[in-house]
């Protein structure tokens, strides 16, 4: 059950969101993909993730969620960002996945663009766990492109929305790191449809 439809979960990690800035490091670009052509790193195109109108679309039916990971690049300490544009106003959600160690095991930095909220969640097997519940913010733009950025150093994670810090927290980094990816959710109002662009990752 996607978080938009049901947000009844406990904060299992006990993580506290603070306003501290991320530790700075001099990054070396490792991955830069405008996502204007289909990247083989996303696997085969399907109904939920495909090319459309010159961009990568991630869609999900009402009351469901779908995701995909960008294989071939594992990151521990990183500075990663992506831009997401909503193609409808159904009040759905988009997530920037990080530290994914398998197709169903990842952290998810999520925004709901029409609600103006963000949250952090962990998915393991078939279970969603809340780390930071959906929180109201004026950093999220409704009906417009939003750029999400995740900076990690050790277990320290700082989140950015449109160039401004949304907070920082400590999370258990997986040994050897993990890949990034994208997640879309449809809610009771209808299906989601997001265009994803300008994926970039730097490492120290």
Secondary structure, DSSP 8 states (H G I E B T S, - for coil): --TTT-----BTT----B---------EEEEEE--SS--GGG-S--SSEEEETTEEEEEE-TTEEEEEEEEEEEESSEEEEEEEEESS-S--EEEEEEEEEETTEEEEEEEETTTTEEEEEEEETTEEEEEEEEEE-SSS-TTS-EEEEEEEETTEEEEEETTEEEEEEE----TT-EEEEEEEEEBTTB-EEEEEEEEEEEE-
